[in-house]
Amino acid sequence: MIQPKHFLWRVEGKVGVITLNRPERKNPLTFESYAELKDLFETLPSVQDVKIVVVTGAGGNFCSGGDVHEIIGPLTKMQMPQLLEFTRMTGDLIKAMRHCPQPVISSVEGVCAGAGALIALFSDLRYAAPGARVAFLFVRVGLAGCDMGACAMLPRVIGQGRAAELLYTGRAMSAEEGLAWGFFNRVADPVLPVALEVAAELAAGPTFAHAMTKKMLHQEWNASLDAAIEMEAQAQAICMQTRDFRRAYEAFAAKRKPVFEGD
């Protein structure tokens, strides 16, 4: 497991917690923190003791996106090969989040903008503090809204028209809007304890089955209904071979709560 230098990482029980930790700047990302986040998520498939990941920010904000001076400024001086290397690396972070078996939960407070909004978007579950504001603000810096998979995922989460408005205007979506539109699963104050409680609940569940659910949610985007039904038939048959499935049945028969172990 890597030991990151540009954000905090801790493990509480079976839950890994990422804390973006530049509170004086509302936790912006740098080239280095992007790369370390990507590397951490790429290692998670082989980390057996972490079953769920929670992403949060320090100091009352989630993430203000790419650092203006440490990322955006240097990007204006790069040529196409360097620019493409960077944009592909940011996309690789999203791919790593989607491909790791652990469900990812974002606990969002305050500012959640740019790349921070994309990290939240591509999390499996999202919880918000009442004052959270999410902005896909690429248009504000003269860029397209199609960044890190936003045009693929945001319409699926909140609908095409709402996504188009946010991506064209760059305006912030409030926590209330986000909850009503399905972006947030819940609004709570304080929010991090709620996210950690959900994470602990999932970590105590059938984590092999959770990983299969995440895999199918990802793979079935581009599948026909018939193909999706067959994919799910095969996936569920695999889950039916797990010990957790047998434990659940035996617990039901004995009228007690099952204790899942993830195998």
DANOR-V811645 format. One record per pair of residues at least 6 apart in sequence whose C-alpha atoms are under 8 Angstrom apart, sorted by sequence separation. I is the first residue (numbers start at 0). J is the second residue. D is the distance in Angstrom with one decimal. If there is no record, write none. Layout:
i=I j=J d=D
i=I j=J d=D
This chain:
i=2 j=8 d=7.5
i=9 j=15 d=5.8
i=10 j=16 d=6.1
i=20 j=26 d=5.7
i=21 j=27 d=6.8
i=43 j=49 d=7.7
i=55 j=61 d=5.9
i=56 j=62 d=6.4
i=65 j=71 d=6.9
i=119 j=125 d=6.6
i=137 j=143 d=6.0
i=138 j=144 d=6.3
i=144 j=150 d=7.1
i=153 j=159 d=7.8
i=154 j=160 d=7.6
i=165 j=171 d=7.4
i=177 j=183 d=5.3
i=178 j=184 d=6.4
i=187 j=193 d=7.2
i=238 j=244 d=7.1
i=239 j=245 d=7.9
i=250 j=256 d=5.9
i=251 j=257 d=7.4
i=8 j=15 d=7.1
i=9 j=16 d=5.3
i=19 j=26 d=5.7
i=96 j=103 d=7.4
i=137 j=144 d=5.7
i=154 j=161 d=7.4
i=165 j=172 d=7.6
i=178 j=185 d=6.4
i=250 j=257 d=5.1
i=8 j=16 d=5.7
i=9 j=17 d=6.9
i=74 j=82 d=6.8
i=111 j=119 d=8.0
i=136 j=144 d=7.6
i=154 j=162 d=5.2
i=178 j=186 d=7.0
i=219 j=227 d=5.8
i=249 j=257 d=7.9
i=7 j=16 d=7.9
i=8 j=17 d=4.8
i=135 j=144 d=7.0
i=137 j=146 d=7.9
i=153 j=162 d=5.7
i=154 j=163 d=7.7
i=174 j=183 d=7.5
i=247 j=256 d=7.9
i=7 j=17 d=5.7
i=8 j=18 d=6.5
i=247 j=257 d=5.2
i=6 j=17 d=7.1
i=7 j=18 d=4.9
i=175 j=186 d=7.8
i=246 j=257 d=6.2
i=247 j=258 d=7.7
i=6 j=18 d=6.0
i=7 j=19 d=6.4
i=107 j=119 d=7.7
i=150 j=162 d=7.9
i=174 j=186 d=6.9
i=246 j=258 d=7.2
i=247 j=259 d=7.8
i=6 j=19 d=5.0
i=7 j=20 d=6.6
i=105 j=118 d=7.9
i=246 j=259 d=7.1
i=5 j=19 d=7.9
i=6 j=20 d=5.3
i=105 j=119 d=5.6
i=5 j=20 d=7.5
i=104 j=119 d=8.0
i=215 j=230 d=7.7
i=215 j=231 d=7.2
i=243 j=259 d=5.5
i=105 j=122 d=6.1
i=116 j=133 d=6.0
i=243 j=260 d=6.6
i=104 j=122 d=5.6
i=105 j=123 d=8.0
i=107 j=125 d=7.3
i=116 j=134 d=6.4
i=117 j=135 d=7.8
i=243 j=261 d=6.5
i=103 j=122 d=5.0
i=104 j=123 d=5.8
i=105 j=124 d=6.4
i=106 j=125 d=6.2
i=107 j=126 d=6.1
i=108 j=127 d=6.0
i=109 j=128 d=7.4
i=116 j=135 d=6.3
i=215 j=234 d=8.0
i=243 j=262 d=6.0
i=102 j=122 d=7.6
i=103 j=123 d=5.2
i=104 j=124 d=4.8
i=105 j=125 d=4.8
i=106 j=126 d=5.1
i=107 j=127 d=4.7
i=108 j=128 d=5.1
i=111 j=131 d=7.1
i=112 j=132 d=7.8
i=242 j=262 d=5.7
i=102 j=123 d=5.9
i=103 j=124 d=6.6
i=104 j=125 d=5.7
i=105 j=126 d=6.2
i=106 j=127 d=6.0
i=107 j=128 d=6.3
i=108 j=129 d=7.8
i=109 j=130 d=5.6
i=110 j=131 d=6.1
i=111 j=132 d=5.9
i=112 j=133 d=5.6
i=113 j=134 d=6.3
i=114 j=135 d=8.0
i=145 j=166 d=8.0
i=241 j=262 d=5.8
i=102 j=124 d=7.9
i=104 j=126 d=7.7
i=106 j=128 d=8.0
i=108 j=130 d=6.6
i=109 j=131 d=4.2
i=110 j=132 d=5.5
i=111 j=133 d=4.7
i=112 j=134 d=4.6
i=113 j=135 d=5.0
i=144 j=166 d=4.9
i=108 j=131 d=4.7
i=109 j=132 d=5.9
i=110 j=133 d=6.6
i=111 j=134 d=6.4
i=112 j=135 d=5.9
i=113 j=136 d=5.6
i=143 j=166 d=7.9
i=144 j=167 d=6.7
i=157 j=180 d=5.4
i=211 j=234 d=6.9
i=97 j=121 d=7.2
i=107 j=131 d=6.3
i=108 j=132 d=7.7
i=112 j=136 d=6.6
i=113 j=137 d=6.4
i=156 j=180 d=8.0
i=157 j=181 d=5.9
i=93 j=118 d=7.2
i=96 j=121 d=7.3
i=97 j=122 d=7.9
i=156 j=181 d=6.5
i=157 j=182 d=6.1
i=5 j=31 d=7.0
i=6 j=32 d=6.9
i=96 j=122 d=7.4
i=156 j=182 d=6.1
i=5 j=32 d=5.2
i=211 j=238 d=7.9
i=4 j=32 d=8.0
i=93 j=121 d=6.9
i=138 j=166 d=7.3
i=137 j=166 d=7.7
i=138 j=167 d=6.7
i=139 j=168 d=8.0
i=5 j=35 d=7.3
i=26 j=56 d=6.7
i=117 j=147 d=7.0
i=135 j=165 d=6.5
i=136 j=166 d=7.2
i=138 j=168 d=6.8
i=139 j=169 d=6.3
i=208 j=238 d=6.1
i=4 j=35 d=8.0
i=26 j=57 d=7.1
i=117 j=148 d=8.0
i=121 j=152 d=7.5
i=134 j=165 d=7.3
i=135 j=166 d=5.9
i=138 j=169 d=5.9
i=207 j=238 d=7.6
i=3 j=35 d=6.3
i=25 j=57 d=7.9
i=117 j=149 d=6.8
i=120 j=152 d=7.5
i=136 j=168 d=7.6
i=137 j=169 d=6.6
i=25 j=58 d=7.4
i=114 j=147 d=8.0
i=120 j=153 d=7.0
i=136 j=169 d=4.0
i=15 j=49 d=5.9
i=22 j=56 d=7.7
i=26 j=60 d=7.1
i=28 j=62 d=7.5
i=135 j=169 d=5.3
i=136 j=170 d=6.8
i=13 j=48 d=5.9
i=14 j=49 d=5.6
i=15 j=50 d=7.6
i=17 j=52 d=7.4
i=19 j=54 d=7.8
i=22 j=57 d=5.4
i=23 j=58 d=7.8
i=25 j=60 d=5.6
i=26 j=61 d=6.7
i=27 j=62 d=5.5
i=28 j=63 d=7.7
i=134 j=169 d=6.0
i=135 j=170 d=7.3
i=136 j=171 d=8.0
i=3 j=39 d=7.9
i=13 j=49 d=4.8
i=14 j=50 d=6.0
i=15 j=51 d=6.2
i=16 j=52 d=5.8
i=17 j=53 d=6.1
i=18 j=54 d=6.1
i=19 j=55 d=6.4
i=20 j=56 d=6.3
i=21 j=57 d=7.0
i=22 j=58 d=4.9
i=25 j=61 d=7.1
i=26 j=62 d=4.8
i=27 j=63 d=4.9
i=28 j=64 d=5.9
i=29 j=65 d=6.2
i=134 j=170 d=5.8
i=135 j=171 d=7.4
i=1 j=38 d=7.8
i=12 j=49 d=8.0
i=13 j=50 d=5.4
i=14 j=51 d=5.0
i=15 j=52 d=4.7
i=16 j=53 d=4.8
i=17 j=54 d=4.7
i=18 j=55 d=4.9
i=19 j=56 d=4.6
i=20 j=57 d=5.3
i=22 j=59 d=7.8
i=25 j=62 d=5.9
i=26 j=63 d=5.9
i=27 j=64 d=5.0
i=28 j=65 d=4.7
i=29 j=66 d=5.9
i=134 j=171 d=4.3
i=1 j=39 d=6.4
i=13 j=51 d=6.8
i=14 j=52 d=5.7
i=15 j=53 d=6.3
i=16 j=54 d=6.0
i=17 j=55 d=6.2
i=18 j=56 d=5.0
i=19 j=57 d=6.1
i=22 j=60 d=7.3
i=25 j=63 d=5.6
i=26 j=64 d=7.7
i=27 j=65 d=5.4
i=28 j=66 d=5.5
i=133 j=171 d=5.2
i=134 j=172 d=6.2
i=205 j=243 d=6.1
i=0 j=39 d=7.5
i=10 j=49 d=7.4
i=14 j=53 d=7.2
i=16 j=55 d=7.5
i=18 j=57 d=6.3
i=24 j=63 d=7.8
i=27 j=66 d=5.0
i=30 j=69 d=7.6
i=132 j=171 d=5.6
i=133 j=172 d=5.0
i=29 j=69 d=6.1
i=30 j=70 d=6.6
i=132 j=172 d=5.5
i=133 j=173 d=6.6
i=1 j=42 d=7.8
i=29 j=70 d=6.1
i=132 j=173 d=4.8
i=133 j=174 d=7.8
i=0 j=42 d=6.7
i=19 j=61 d=7.3
i=131 j=173 d=6.3
i=132 j=174 d=6.1
i=0 j=43 d=8.0
i=19 j=62 d=7.1
i=130 j=173 d=7.4
i=131 j=174 d=5.3
i=130 j=174 d=6.4
i=61 j=106 d=7.6
i=129 j=174 d=5.7
i=0 j=46 d=7.3
i=61 j=107 d=5.4
i=128 j=174 d=7.1
i=129 j=175 d=7.3
i=60 j=107 d=7.2
i=61 j=108 d=5.4
i=63 j=110 d=5.9
i=64 j=111 d=7.4
i=127 j=174 d=6.4
i=60 j=108 d=4.9
i=61 j=109 d=6.3
i=62 j=110 d=6.1
i=63 j=111 d=5.6
i=64 j=112 d=5.3
i=65 j=113 d=6.9
i=52 j=101 d=6.5
i=54 j=103 d=7.4
i=59 j=108 d=5.7
i=60 j=109 d=4.3
i=61 j=110 d=5.7
i=62 j=111 d=5.0
i=63 j=112 d=4.8
i=64 j=113 d=4.4
i=65 j=114 d=6.3
i=51 j=101 d=5.0
i=52 j=102 d=6.4
i=53 j=103 d=5.8
i=54 j=104 d=6.2
i=55 j=105 d=6.1
i=56 j=106 d=7.9
i=59 j=109 d=5.9
i=60 j=110 d=5.1
i=61 j=111 d=5.3
i=62 j=112 d=6.2
i=63 j=113 d=6.6
i=64 j=114 d=4.5
i=37 j=88 d=7.9
i=50 j=101 d=5.4
i=51 j=102 d=5.3
i=52 j=103 d=4.8
i=53 j=104 d=4.7
i=54 j=105 d=4.8
i=55 j=106 d=5.1
i=56 j=107 d=7.5
i=60 j=111 d=7.0
i=63 j=114 d=7.6
i=64 j=115 d=5.0
i=37 j=89 d=7.9
i=40 j=92 d=7.4
i=49 j=101 d=7.6
i=50 j=102 d=7.6
i=51 j=103 d=6.2
i=52 j=104 d=6.1
i=53 j=105 d=5.7
i=54 j=106 d=6.1
i=55 j=107 d=6.4
i=56 j=108 d=7.5
i=62 j=114 d=7.7
i=63 j=115 d=6.1
i=64 j=116 d=7.5
i=51 j=104 d=7.7
i=53 j=106 d=7.0
i=62 j=115 d=4.7
i=206 j=259 d=7.9
i=208 j=261 d=7.8
i=34 j=88 d=7.3
i=37 j=91 d=6.6
i=38 j=92 d=7.9
i=41 j=95 d=5.4
i=61 j=115 d=6.9
i=62 j=116 d=7.7
i=93 j=147 d=6.8
i=204 j=258 d=7.6
i=205 j=259 d=5.3
i=206 j=260 d=7.5
i=207 j=261 d=5.2
i=33 j=88 d=7.9
i=34 j=89 d=8.0
i=37 j=92 d=4.3
i=40 j=95 d=5.4
i=41 j=96 d=7.8
i=44 j=99 d=5.3
i=93 j=148 d=7.9
i=203 j=258 d=7.6
i=204 j=259 d=5.4
i=205 j=260 d=6.6
i=206 j=261 d=4.6
i=207 j=262 d=6.2
i=33 j=89 d=6.7
i=36 j=92 d=6.7
i=37 j=93 d=7.8
i=40 j=96 d=5.8
i=43 j=99 d=6.0
i=44 j=100 d=6.0
i=127 j=183 d=6.5
i=203 j=259 d=6.3
i=204 j=260 d=7.5
i=205 j=261 d=5.0
i=206 j=262 d=7.7
i=43 j=100 d=7.6
i=44 j=101 d=7.7
i=90 j=147 d=4.9
i=125 j=182 d=7.1
i=126 j=183 d=5.5
i=129 j=186 d=6.1
i=203 j=260 d=7.4
i=204 j=261 d=7.3
i=205 j=262 d=7.7
i=34 j=92 d=7.7
i=37 j=95 d=6.4
i=41 j=99 d=6.9
i=43 j=101 d=7.5
i=89 j=147 d=6.4
i=90 j=148 d=7.3
i=125 j=183 d=5.0
i=126 j=184 d=5.7
i=127 j=185 d=6.4
i=128 j=186 d=5.5
i=129 j=187 d=6.6
i=33 j=92 d=7.3
i=37 j=96 d=7.9
i=40 j=99 d=6.5
i=124 j=183 d=7.5
i=125 j=184 d=5.6
i=126 j=185 d=5.2
i=127 j=186 d=4.7
i=128 j=187 d=5.3
i=129 j=188 d=6.7
i=124 j=184 d=6.6
i=125 j=185 d=7.4
i=126 j=186 d=5.9
i=127 j=187 d=6.2
i=128 j=188 d=5.4
i=86 j=147 d=7.7
i=126 j=187 d=7.4
i=128 j=189 d=6.4
i=120 j=182 d=7.7
i=128 j=190 d=5.3
i=127 j=190 d=6.0
i=126 j=190 d=6.7
i=126 j=193 d=7.8
i=126 j=194 d=6.4
i=60 j=131 d=8.0
i=108 j=190 d=7.6
i=107 j=190 d=7.4
i=106 j=190 d=6.4
i=25 j=110 d=7.1
i=106 j=191 d=5.7
i=28 j=114 d=7.8
i=106 j=194 d=6.0
i=105 j=194 d=7.4
i=104 j=194 d=6.9
i=123 j=213 d=8.0
i=104 j=198 d=7.3
i=101 j=206 d=8.0
i=102 j=209 d=7.4
i=101 j=209 d=7.7
i=102 j=210 d=7.1
i=100 j=209 d=7.9
i=101 j=210 d=6.1
i=100 j=210 d=4.7
i=100 j=211 d=7.7
i=102 j=213 d=6.9
i=100 j=213 d=6.9
i=100 j=214 d=7.3
i=97 j=213 d=8.0
i=98 j=214 d=7.4
i=97 j=217 d=7.2
i=55 j=191 d=7.6
i=53 j=194 d=7.2
i=53 j=195 d=7.1
i=53 j=198 d=7.2
i=52 j=198 d=7.4
i=51 j=198 d=6.0
i=51 j=199 d=7.8
i=51 j=201 d=7.2
i=51 j=202 d=6.0
i=50 j=202 d=5.4
i=50 j=206 d=6.6
i=14 j=195 d=7.9
i=14 j=198 d=6.6
i=14 j=199 d=6.6
i=13 j=199 d=7.2
i=12 j=199 d=8.0
i=14 j=202 d=6.9
i=13 j=202 d=6.1
